[in-house]
């Protein structure tokens, strides 16, 4: 994730503020709503990081096979990541 937590918190605060100003939401606890939105945004923004970690683990497990086949780490990384994204219907 390339965004700092402070930036994500600002985005959440502005989103809550704009939705409220437009009359699209009503809230009794704006700070709680902002905190929930920060948690959701951080989770969503870290999806790619988690997928990358999983791809690295898969490639570590198959390191010997890749060397025997002469497969490029970068190419295999891209292929596996693309497959995981497709399987999980994730938008990056």
Backbone bond lengths (Angstrom), bond angles and torsions (degrees), N, CA, C in turn:
res aa  C-N    CA-C-N  psi(-1)  N-CA   C-N-CA  omega(-1)  CA-C   N-CA-C  phi
1 X - - - 1.456 - - 1.523 107.74 -
2 X 1.309 115.01 131.94 1.458 120.44 -176.20 1.521 113.63 -94.94
3 X 1.311 118.88 -8.41 1.453 121.55 -177.94 1.526 111.00 -96.96
4 X 1.314 115.12 142.33 1.460 120.25 175.18 1.520 109.62 -77.56
5 X 1.319 114.93 154.28 1.473 119.92 179.74 1.531 111.03 -56.97
6 X 1.316 117.47 -35.61 1.466 121.34 -179.76 1.524 111.02 -64.06
7 X 1.336 116.50 -37.86 1.458 120.02 178.49 1.531 110.64 -67.75
8 X 1.306 115.88 -40.10 1.462 120.62 178.83 1.527 109.46 -64.88
9 X 1.325 116.88 -41.40 1.467 120.78 178.13 1.524 110.64 -62.71
10 X 1.311 117.10 -39.73 1.467 121.07 178.14 1.529 110.13 -64.84
11 X 1.328 116.67 -43.71 1.470 120.48 178.51 1.523 110.47 -60.17
12 X 1.311 117.15 -43.50 1.464 121.26 179.62 1.518 110.71 -63.92
13 X 1.324 116.49 -43.89 1.466 121.13 -179.76 1.526 110.54 -61.94
14 X 1.319 117.00 -44.37 1.462 120.81 179.79 1.527 111.61 -66.76
15 X 1.316 116.96 -36.99 1.465 120.61 178.52 1.521 110.42 -64.45
16 X 1.325 116.79 -46.34 1.466 120.93 178.50 1.528 109.55 -61.59
17 X 1.290 116.46 -43.95 1.471 121.82 -179.13 1.528 110.94 -61.24
18 X 1.320 117.27 -45.64 1.471 120.82 -177.51 1.529 111.95 -71.21
19 X 1.324 116.53 -39.63 1.465 119.28 177.74 1.525 110.60 -64.24
20 X 1.305 116.65 -39.94 1.460 121.41 178.88 1.529 110.74 -67.08
21 X 1.331 116.88 -44.34 1.466 121.26 -179.67 1.522 111.56 -63.51
22 X 1.324 116.86 -33.06 1.460 121.29 179.30 1.533 112.14 -80.91
23 X 1.319 116.55 -4.78 1.455 120.81 -179.83 1.517 113.82 75.64
24 X 1.317 116.64 18.18 1.457 120.64 -178.97 1.519 112.69 -84.43
25 X 1.331 117.10 -21.28 1.458 121.02 176.78 1.520 109.12 -137.94
26 X 1.319 114.79 153.21 1.455 122.12 171.53 1.512 106.59 -124.89
27 X 1.302 116.22 138.17 1.457 118.23 -175.99 1.514 111.07 -142.06
28 X 1.318 113.76 148.16 1.453 120.46 176.28 1.521 110.84 -99.90
29 X 1.335 115.90 -26.61 1.458 120.91 -177.90 1.527 109.70 -128.27
30 X 1.331 117.19 80.09 1.475 119.64 -176.49 1.530 113.03 -61.68
31 X 1.316 117.77 -34.06 1.472 120.21 -179.65 1.526 111.11 -67.87
32 X 1.326 116.36 -39.59 1.471 120.36 177.42 1.528 110.04 -64.83
33 X 1.329 116.53 -43.34 1.460 120.70 178.50 1.523 110.66 -60.87
34 X 1.320 116.47 -41.92 1.470 120.14 178.24 1.523 110.50 -62.55
35 X 1.320 117.28 -42.27 1.466 121.02 179.46 1.528 111.68 -63.17
36 X 1.322 116.78 -40.36 1.463 120.99 177.78 1.522 109.76 -65.10
37 X 1.317 116.42 -43.01 1.469 120.07 179.34 1.523 111.32 -64.04
38 X 1.321 117.90 -38.71 1.472 121.39 177.54 1.525 109.48 -61.16
39 X 1.324 116.27 -46.17 1.466 120.02 -179.85 1.525 111.02 -61.60
40 X 1.319 117.19 -43.14 1.465 120.98 179.28 1.528 111.81 -65.47
41 X 1.322 116.29 -43.69 1.468 120.18 179.11 1.522 111.37 -63.84
42 X 1.327 116.83 -43.98 1.464 120.07 179.56 1.522 110.99 -62.33
43 X 1.329 116.03 -40.43 1.455 119.85 178.60 1.526 110.54 -63.89
44 X 1.308 116.44 -45.28 1.468 120.54 -179.11 1.528 111.22 -66.41
45 X 1.318 117.29 -38.98 1.460 120.47 -179.02 1.528 112.48 -72.26
46 X 1.316 117.16 -19.06 1.462 119.55 -179.08 1.535 112.96 -93.81
47 X 1.324 117.18 2.30 1.465 121.04 179.76 1.527 110.54 -57.50
48 X 1.322 117.09 -46.77 1.465 119.89 -178.54 1.528 111.24 -63.58
49 X 1.314 117.35 -39.00 1.464 120.45 177.75 1.525 110.89 -61.29
50 X 1.333 116.47 -42.64 1.464 120.15 179.53 1.532 111.36 -66.00
51 X 1.318 116.24 -39.33 1.461 119.59 177.61 1.522 110.02 -65.06
52 X 1.323 117.49 -43.61 1.464 120.74 178.21 1.524 111.23 -59.26
53 X 1.323 116.82 -41.95 1.470 120.57 177.87 1.524 111.23 -61.98
54 X 1.328 115.83 -41.80 1.462 119.85 179.83 1.531 111.11 -65.62
55 X 1.325 116.78 -39.75 1.468 120.59 178.16 1.529 109.74 -62.81
56 X 1.325 116.81 -42.74 1.476 120.13 178.78 1.526 110.87 -59.89
57 X 1.329 116.99 -42.09 1.463 120.40 179.07 1.530 110.78 -63.10
58 X 1.318 115.99 -43.67 1.467 120.12 179.31 1.522 110.09 -60.88
59 X 1.319 116.39 -44.22 1.463 120.02 -178.97 1.529 111.83 -67.38
60 X 1.322 117.25 -34.25 1.467 120.45 176.23 1.530 110.32 -63.25
61 X 1.328 116.49 -40.46 1.458 121.21 -179.41 1.532 111.91 -65.37
62 X 1.322 116.41 -29.61 1.463 121.23 -175.84 1.526 112.31 -110.55
63 X 1.314 116.13 22.64 1.465 121.38 -177.28 1.528 112.20 -57.88
64 X 1.326 117.66 -47.13 1.467 121.44 -177.86 1.529 111.36 -63.41
65 X 1.332 115.57 -43.09 1.461 119.45 179.29 1.522 111.01 -62.51
66 X 1.323 116.70 -40.28 1.460 120.65 -179.71 1.523 110.88 -64.48
67 X 1.321 115.94 -40.20 1.466 119.24 179.30 1.521 110.52 -65.25
68 X 1.333 116.89 -41.37 1.464 121.02 178.85 1.523 111.60 -62.22
69 X 1.318 116.00 -37.85 1.461 120.69 -178.13 1.526 112.32 -84.69
70 X 1.329 116.88 -14.52 1.455 120.61 -177.86 1.522 112.97 75.44
71 X 1.326 116.03 26.77 1.462 121.03 -178.45 1.521 110.93 -77.53
72 X 1.311 115.85 142.71 1.464 122.18 178.23 1.530 109.69 -79.19
73 X 1.327 116.41 133.56 1.467 121.31 179.34 1.528 109.85 -59.53
74 X 1.332 116.83 -44.71 1.460 121.50 -176.78 1.532 111.71 -63.74
75 X 1.331 115.94 -43.23 1.459 119.51 179.53 1.523 110.97 -65.44
76 X 1.322 116.08 -44.34 1.461 119.88 179.68 1.529 110.89 -65.13
77 X 1.325 116.67 -38.02 1.461 121.31 178.37 1.531 109.20 -58.98
78 X 1.323 116.51 -48.53 1.466 121.00 -179.26 1.524 111.44 -62.27
79 X 1.338 116.64 -43.86 1.465 120.45 -178.45 1.525 111.73 -64.07
80 X 1.322 116.05 -46.72 1.472 119.59 -178.16 1.518 110.31 -66.98
81 X 1.324 116.74 -41.68 1.462 120.01 179.11 1.525 110.03 -61.98
82 X 1.308 117.22 -44.49 1.462 121.36 178.79 1.528 110.68 -59.83
83 X 1.333 116.39 -41.30 1.457 120.95 179.44 1.531 111.25 -65.23
84 X 1.334 117.92 -44.81 1.457 121.12 -179.89 1.534 110.73 -64.34
85 X 1.313 116.62 -40.42 1.470 120.48 179.10 1.523 109.90 -63.14
86 X 1.320 116.69 -43.25 1.467 121.11 179.49 1.527 110.36 -64.49
87 X 1.340 116.77 -45.97 1.470 120.77 -178.43 1.522 112.45 -61.53
88 X 1.320 115.91 -34.80 1.473 119.87 -175.45 1.518 113.02 -97.35
89 X 1.319 116.55 1.44 1.467 121.92 179.93 1.525 111.38 52.61
90 X 1.326 114.18 47.70 1.462 120.76 -179.27 1.521 108.56 -97.70
91 X 1.317 115.77 142.88 1.454 120.81 174.32 1.519 107.01 -108.07
92 X 1.331 115.23 121.98 1.465 120.37 -179.51 1.514 110.58 -103.88
